[in-house]
Amino acid sequence: MSFSNLGLNQRINKALKENTYKNPTSIQEKVIPLILQKKDIMAKAQTGSGKTASFVLPILEFFFNKNEEKKEKTKAKISTLVLTPTRELALQVSKAFGDFSINFENKPKTVTIIGGESLTQQLLDIQKGCDIVVATTGRLLDILDKKQINLSNIEFFVLDEADKMLDLGFEVELEELLKSLPKNRQNLLFSATYPQKMLNIASKITTKALEVFIEDETQTVQTINQRAITVNKENRSALLRYLIQNNDWEQILVFMANKRSCDNISFKFRKYGLNAESFHGDLLQDERNDTLEDFKNKKINILFCTDIAARGLHIDDISCVINFDLPRSPADYVHRIGRTGRAGKSGDAISFIGLEDFEHFLLIEKRCEIKLEKEQIKGFELIGEVIKQKGKEPIKGKRKSKKDKLREQALKD
């Protein structure tokens, strides 16, 4: 099937061709006609499956048709609200609305509402009038508290990468947000996983959604060339340099456990003459934008990052993903390695396994339905006995977390 069979107008189809979109993915093929039929959707598909275009294209189709009927131009009212878990994904969604409406005579005005950028400018853009708002929840609630945005005309409410928002105290924030939205709206939920907590939240948004589950995400994992290399923690950096020198990888994404590690190792790699940078949540928004753009344009070859880059980032042609530190959960493993092998291309995913990692990696293998041979690289062999670890009680800091504050506020309300 081609996009021209999905009921989209010629201007959108032209933009698709200009952006080298040839045929719809499975999720796009199933979801776009349903959205055009004004159905609520709860869609599940693996990372890299094209979920963003699944809602951007039909929303633009509605906008185009509605705009064609207008005889006179009036100030734009917000008809579409898209929530994303990260600033980077919000910017990418906004770009998709711009890219696919490039041939419209009257293009929709899209405003991106995210932290790390000028609140004054965002408020000004909203006051001038806009059609589409793409936002992270925290900044949107700040503006709602100031009563500087009107969401009473919302026709489309979209949650993109919805399950990732569960980590951010999203449930309480969502309840506040829903109070500002009209009850008569079309709800579109997109996620890679639907744990029970996500289903509970979905039930507060819509009770009539059609479920579109494309395939189990473990199937995606199996399409990537995965490797597990045993190595002592202190030798991981040297092993990574060895692997880079002995493989023809152009773009490498390396996942680290924390922000400081990203900065330290990228600094060391630059000293060795390698083109490396770090990417994490402590960077200023401009720095994050510039770093991502440079990586996409291959001005940076090695990007050391936290899990902020594991979900939703559309970066094509990543040759290899390295789990320098193992992810906390099997789901995070899937999302991390899903950054490579996109759009039908091949990709490598390598996990470093230390003495204390065997049990945790065994769990990842079990949940992802894989079994990898544990490799050893000459000169970097694992030395010592495998450490069996018991689960430790979580240690709470003295300061209240964002979630704790939200729960307290909910109880007061």
Secondary structure, 3 states (H helix, E strand, C coil): CCHHHHCCCHHHHHHHHHCCCCCCCHHHHHHHHHHHCCCCEEEECCCCCCHHHHHHHHHHHHHHHHHHHCCCCCCCCCCEEEEECCHHHHHHHHHHHHHHCCCCCCCCCEEEECCCCCHHHHHHHHHHCCCEEEEEHHHHHHHHHCCCCCCCCCCEEEECCHHHHHHHCHHHHHHHHHCCCCCCCEEEEEECCCCHHHHHHHHHHCCCCEEEECCCCHHHHCCCEEEEEECCHHHHHHHHHHHHHCCCCCCEEEECCCHHHHHHHHHHHHHCCCCEEEECCCCCHHHHHHHHHHHHCCCCCEEEECHHHCCCCCCCCCCEEEECCCCCCHHHHHHHHCCCCCCCCCCEEEEEECCCCHHHHHHHHHHHCCCCCEECCCCCCCCCCCCCCCCCCCCCCCCCCHHHHHHHHHHHC
